[in-house]
Protein backbone atom coordinates (compact mmCIF):
# COMPACT_ATOMS: atom_id res chain seq x y z
CA UNK A 1 0.00 0.00 0.00
CA UNK A 2 1.10 3.59 -0.63
CA UNK A 3 1.83 5.99 2.22
CA UNK A 4 -1.16 5.49 4.52
CA UNK A 5 -1.23 9.16 5.49
CA UNK A 6 -1.10 10.48 1.94
CA UNK A 7 -4.17 12.67 1.30
CA UNK A 8 -5.04 10.62 -1.77
CA UNK A 9 -5.30 7.52 0.44
CA UNK A 10 -7.12 9.21 3.31
CA UNK A 11 -9.56 10.77 0.86
CA UNK A 12 -10.71 7.37 -0.35
CA UNK A 13 -10.87 5.29 2.81
CA UNK A 14 -14.30 4.10 1.78
CA UNK A 15 -12.76 2.29 -1.19
CA UNK A 16 -10.03 0.49 0.75
CA UNK A 17 -10.19 -2.98 2.28
CA UNK A 18 -10.66 -3.09 6.04
CA UNK A 19 -7.05 -4.21 6.59
CA UNK A 20 -5.79 -1.11 4.78
CA UNK A 21 -8.09 1.19 6.76
CA UNK A 22 -6.73 -0.39 9.95
CA UNK A 23 -3.23 0.33 8.66
CA UNK A 24 -4.13 3.98 8.09
CA UNK A 25 -5.58 4.21 11.59
CA UNK A 26 -2.57 2.54 13.23
CA UNK A 27 -0.11 4.71 11.34
CA UNK A 28 -2.01 7.87 12.24
CA UNK A 29 -2.01 6.92 15.93
CA UNK A 30 1.75 6.30 15.88
CA UNK A 31 2.29 9.73 14.32
CA UNK A 32 -0.02 11.38 16.87
CA UNK A 33 2.02 9.90 19.72
CA UNK A 34 5.32 10.83 18.10
CA UNK A 35 4.28 14.42 17.48
CA UNK A 36 2.75 14.72 20.95
CA UNK A 37 6.13 13.76 22.42
CA UNK A 38 7.81 16.47 20.34
CA UNK A 39 5.21 19.07 21.39
CA UNK A 40 5.56 18.12 25.06
CA UNK A 41 9.34 18.47 24.96
CA UNK A 42 9.02 21.88 23.29
CA UNK A 43 6.37 22.98 25.81
CA UNK A 44 8.63 21.96 28.68
CA UNK A 45 11.47 24.05 27.25
CA UNK A 46 9.18 27.02 26.60
CA UNK A 47 7.89 26.82 30.17
CA UNK A 48 11.45 26.74 31.57
CA UNK A 49 12.22 29.83 29.50
CA UNK A 50 9.13 31.58 30.91
CA UNK A 51 7.46 32.12 27.56
CA UNK A 52 3.86 31.68 28.79
CA UNK A 53 4.39 34.29 31.50
CA UNK A 54 6.24 36.58 29.11
CA UNK A 55 3.20 36.43 26.84
CA UNK A 56 0.94 37.41 29.75
CA UNK A 57 -0.52 34.01 30.64
CA UNK A 58 -1.19 33.31 34.30
CA UNK A 59 -0.74 29.56 33.74
CA UNK A 60 0.93 27.50 31.01
CA UNK A 61 -2.34 25.70 30.23
CA UNK A 62 -4.06 29.02 29.52
CA UNK A 63 -1.21 29.94 27.20
CA UNK A 64 -1.51 26.65 25.29
CA UNK A 65 -5.30 27.01 25.07
CA UNK A 66 -5.12 30.53 23.71
CA UNK A 67 -2.20 29.95 21.38
CA UNK A 68 -3.61 26.80 19.75
CA UNK A 69 -7.34 27.03 20.37
CA UNK A 70 -7.55 23.69 22.13
CA UNK A 71 -9.83 22.83 25.03
CA UNK A 72 -8.59 23.67 28.50
CA UNK A 73 -8.67 19.93 29.26
CA UNK A 74 -6.33 19.19 26.33
CA UNK A 75 -4.08 22.09 27.36
CA UNK A 76 -3.87 20.81 30.95
CA UNK A 77 -3.03 17.34 29.67
CA UNK A 78 -0.12 18.68 27.63
CA UNK A 79 1.15 20.73 30.55
CA UNK A 80 0.96 17.68 32.84
CA UNK A 81 2.89 15.60 30.32
CA UNK A 82 5.51 18.34 30.07
CA UNK A 83 6.28 18.22 33.81
C-alpha positions in Angstrom: 0.0 0.0 0.0 1.1 3.6 -0.6 1.8 6.0 2.2 -1.2 5.5 4.5 -1.2 9.2 5.5 -1.1 10.5 1.9 -4.2 12.7 1.3 -5.0 10.6 -1.8 -5.3 7.5 0.4 -7.1 9.2 3.3 -9.6 10.8 0.9 -10.7 7.4 -0.3 -10.9 5.3 2.8 -14.3 4.1 1.8 -12.8 2.3 -1.2 -10.0 0.5 0.8 -10.2 -3.0 2.3 -10.7 -3.1 6.0 -7.1 -4.2 6.6 -5.8 -1.1 4.8 -8.1 1.2 6.8 -6.7 -0.4 10.0 -3.2 0.3 8.7 -4.1 4.0 8.1 -5.6 4.2 11.6 -2.6 2.5 13.2 -0.1 4.7 11.3 -2.0 7.9 12.2 -2.0 6.9 15.9 1.7 6.3 15.9 2.3 9.7 14.3 0.0 11.4 16.9 2.0 9.9 19.7 5.3 10.8 18.1 4.3 14.4 17.5 2.7 14.7 20.9 6.1 13.8 22.4 7.8 16.5 20.3 5.2 19.1 21.4 5.6 18.1 25.1 9.3 18.5 25.0 9.0 21.9 23.3 6.4 23.0 25.8 8.6 22.0 28.7 11.5 24.0 27.3 9.2 27.0 26.6 7.9 26.8 30.2 11.4 26.7 31.6 12.2 29.8 29.5 9.1 31.6 30.9 7.5 32.1 27.6 3.9 31.7 28.8 4.4 34.3 31.5 6.2 36.6 29.1 3.2 36.4 26.8 0.9 37.4 29.7 -0.5 34.0 30.6 -1.2 33.3 34.3 -0.7 29.6 33.7 0.9 27.5 31.0 -2.3 25.7 30.2 -4.1 29.0 29.5 -1.2 29.9 27.2 -1.5 26.6 25.3 -5.3 27.0 25.1 -5.1 30.5 23.7 -2.2 29.9 21.4 -3.6 26.8 19.7 -7.3 27.0 20.4 -7.5 23.7 22.1 -9.8 22.8 25.0 -8.6 23.7 28.5 -8.7 19.9 29.3 -6.3 19.2 26.3 -4.1 22.1 27.4 -3.9 20.8 30.9 -3.0 17.3 29.7 -0.1 18.7 27.6 1.2 20.7 30.6 1.0 17.7 32.8 2.9 15.6 30.3 5.5 18.3 30.1 6.3 18.2 33.8 
